[in-house]
Amino acid sequence: MSSKAPARSLRHLLGIAELSDEDIAAIFSHAEMFKSVLGRPIPVVPALRGKTFVNLFFEASTRTASSFALAASRLSAQCLGFSLAASAVRKGETLLDTARNIEAMRVDGVIIRHSMAGAARFLSERLRAFVVNAGDGCHEHPTQALLDAFTLREKLGTLEGRRVLLVGDIAHSRVARSNILLFRRLGARVAVCGPPTLIPPRVEELGCEVFYRLDRVLYEVDVVNMLRVQNERIGAGAFPSVREYRALFGLTRERLARLARSAVVIHPGPVNWGVEMDYEVSDFPHALIMNQVTNGVAVRMAVLYLLAGGHADEDSPAPA
Ligand code: CP
């Protein structure tokens, strides 16, 4: 498979809206190629040898931080970890000073997760290194959307014309915003459903329908995108009791049994089992939750490869 670069080179990955259709197609085609690399006995290519990135995570992460670190190592690059608790941020050093000092150590790319919406853009306007948004407040989580769409395309062939329902805490979910934007770009018909207190105002302006009763819409959709209840961001009073939430909006064993035969279920993780989903969903044959995690490495390899200019001096990033 040959390497196909996007029409213009990708400078940063801050959000879905900034990506052209060519960028998205290039990320998917490279992710497919890198997924085949990951299936080899030695799942490493020399494509980004000598490059160095930093995982600048100001919020907790298991999947995103680990898969960026793994993606870098599979491309023969280095990914420096950053421990917030052990850093000089604890002494009052600012985000910008932290990033500039790390960049001064000759880092090619900064992967940032931060509680403030706009943190990734803020750094992208001030650093020479490329910046990847790994989640900024309630704003966007573009690599999650890319890996979710990649996983759905792998299973369904296309998102064109598919009905996708995002369920739960839409208001505090950066995944929801990125996924709505990307699924719509790929031709899906998108709807959201949740308690009125967890649906943001004017969400329909993103091009999605809004439902407040799960049982009215759940059994008609092709994709159920369950979302984590973001306890750390929800204000007092916005969340019903766990019991009430599960009864009204949870993907329970009973609801699972009534889904369309071909319907698939995704969730970005981490899951609050017994709240947004019953544990039985993990055994559901059409649950793609672990496929999402596996694909996260290939999609993030593609993102790092394209941002780090891996195509500039390589005929093929994945020689057989
Ligand atoms: N989906 C996701 O962003 O998971 P982490 O918080 O573990 O990175």
Residues whose N, C-alpha, C, O or C-beta is under 5 A from the ligand:
A	BS01	CP	A60 S61 T62 R63 T64 A65 P268 G269 P270
